[in-house]
Amino acid sequence: MQTGWPIPGLSPQYGCISGKMNENKAFVSWSGGKDSSLACLRALTAGCEVSYLLNMLDESGERERAHGIPLIQVNASWGYEPEFKAAVRRLKREGIERGVFGDIDLREHRTWVERVCEELVIVPLLPLWGIDPDALLHEFVTAGFEAIVVATRVNKDWLGRTIDESFISELQECEFHAAGESGEYHSFVINGPLFKRRIRVSETERVRHGDHWFLDIKRGELE
């Protein structure tokens, strides 16, 4: 079984199967944040046929999406591996044989992805793996994505802030991980090349849990 990155037959740039890619249906492990969005775009650009976005969420985690790809949302507990496997097995019955993941450089995440995909006989594609996080964040902004900060352990004033070149510069000045892999921030994408309609966030509340601040989105509308 093919696993991980690099994989024989993959495009070095995107990490997707080369050749007749339209015959290789895939799902994207979808969080609604910048990394899964960019991974999805890279997969599509490379020619992968992304059939579904698979979103694992807790009981309070549902968000409306405005893109044109079918979204499957599965209610799951914190340790969601059983629910994830069950959802992927259902997708396999529809001919889905590949999964796209937005992991960048956290080895334990990749190890989990590879182990679970091997058990499910699914080929994991990691189009962002090993690429400089600063370069990926610039690529995300340049591609036309619009995202806001929805969680942070650094500065509560970041909540609701647009992730743009100014934000990237501030991250660099503070020497924070560009992807927020140490919990500096988490994002929610509201518009971009994957979207048919923009999500306008109209009502929010700042909430603190432990050492993290969260932007609880109370209301949003499609524009």
N, C-alpha and C positions, 0 to 999 in steps of 0.2 A: 504493500500500500504506500502511496505517496503521501508524505506528511511534511509540514514545516516549510522553511525557506532557507536556501534556495531549493527548488524542486526541478528535476529534469523536465524540460518541455515548457518551463514557465518563462514569461517575458521578464528580463532582468529589471525593467523599469517598474512594472506594475505588479508582478507576482501572480499573473493570471495565465491560464492555459493558453498557449498560442495555437494557431491553426484554426480549426472549425469551432470557434468559441461559442457560436450561437447554438451549438448542440450540447453545450455544457451548462446546464441550468444550475444556478446557485442561489443561496439565501445569504442575506447579510445579517450578522449579529448586530442589532440596532439599539443604540442607547438614546438616540436623539441628539447626541453631542457632536462635537467637531470631528473626532477621530473616526467614528463609524460613518459619518457623512462623507468625509474625504476618502475613506477606504471604499465606500460604495461608488463614488464618482470615478476613482481610479479603476475599479473593476469594470465599470460600464465603458469607460474610455478605452480600456484594453480589449473590449469586445465580449466580455462575459455577459451572459443572459441572466440578469438579476431578476428572479421571479417573485421573491418575497423578502420582506424585512421582518426579522424575528426579534421581538422586544419582550424581554423578561422584566416583569415589574412586580412590586409589592402592592398591597391593597390600596395604597394611596398614591401610586406612582403613575397613573394613567395620564397621558397627554394626547391631544388631538394633533394629527399630522396633516400636512397639506401637500404632500408629494404625490406622484403618480404611480407609485409602486404599492401593491397590496401589503398591508401591515398586519401581521399576526401578533397579538398581545396575549401573553400567557401569565396569569396570576401565579406568583411563586413566592416561596419563603426566601430568607437570606441565603441559605444554602440551596440554590435552585437547580443543581445538577439533574436530579430526577425529572423535574418538569422540563428542563431544556432537552434532555434526551428524548422524552416522550414527544415533544413538539417536532424535533428533527426527524424522528422515525415516521411521523405523519407526512412530513414533507418528502421523505424518501419515496413514499408510495406514489407521489406525483412526479417522480423522476428527478428530484433534486439530489445531486451527488456531490455538491461542493458547498463550502461555507466560507464566507468572507468575514474576516475579523480585523478590527482596527488597532490591534496591539502594536506598540512601537518598540519598546525596549525592556519591558518587565519580564524577565525570564520565567518567573513563576506563572504568569498569565499564559505565556506561550506553551509552557509545559502542560498546563491544564487543557488548553485548546487541542494540542496534539494528542494527548491521552484520550480525551473524550471523542475526538473525531476518529481516532483509530478504532475505538470500541464500536462506534456507529458505522464504520466503513464509509466515512465522509472525507473528502480531500479538503484540508484546510488551506485557505489562501490568506496570506498576511501581506497585503500590498504596501503597508507602511513600515514594515519591520526593518530595523537597522538604519533607517534614514534619519538624518539630523533633524531633531524636533523643531529647531528654529526654521529650517527650510520648509518643513511641513506646514508650520503655522502661517508662514508667508504664502505658501501655495494655497492654503485654505482661503485666505483673505483675497488673494488675487483671482481665484476661481469664481468669486462673486458670492460666496456664502456670507450670510449675516447671522451672527450668534451673539448671545448675551451670557454674562456670567450668572450662574444660578446657585453656586456654592463656593465658599472660600474659607480658608483658615488664616488668611493673611490680613485682609482689610474689608470690613463690612461695607465700606463705600464702593467696593468693586461690584457689589450685587446690582444686576441690571445693566452693567456697563457693556457696551458693544466691544467685541473683540476685533480690533482694527490695528493699523500700523502703530498708532500711538500706544495702544495697550501692549503690543509686542515690544516696543522700545522700553516701556516701563519694566516689563519682565526682565529684559536684558540688563537694565541698569541695576536691578535688585538681585541679579544673578539667580533668578528662579528658573526652574525647569519649564521650558516653553510649553510643553504639553500638560503641565500640571500634574505630573506623575507622582509627586510627593504630597498631593492634596492641596496644592496652592490654590487651585480653582477647578471648577467644573462648568461645562457650557451646555447651552440649549440652543439648537439651530432653529431659526425662525424663517429663513428664506435662503434661496440659493438655486443652483442649476438643477437640483433634484425636485424642486417644488413647482407645483402649478400655481399655487397662491401663497402669498405671504401670511404669516401668523402675526397679528397685532396683539401684543400683550397689553391689556388694559387695566388690570387690577392685580396688585401683588402685595405680599406681606413679608417682612424680614423676620426670620425665626432663628433662634440660636439653639443648637444642640451640642453640648460639650464645648469643644474648641472650634467648632465650625459654625459659620453663618450660612443660612439657606434663603433663597428667594422663592417663597411659596407663590406659585402662579394661580391666582384665584379665578381669573377670567381671561379669555383670549378669543379673538374673532379672526376669521379668514377674510382677507382683503381681496 
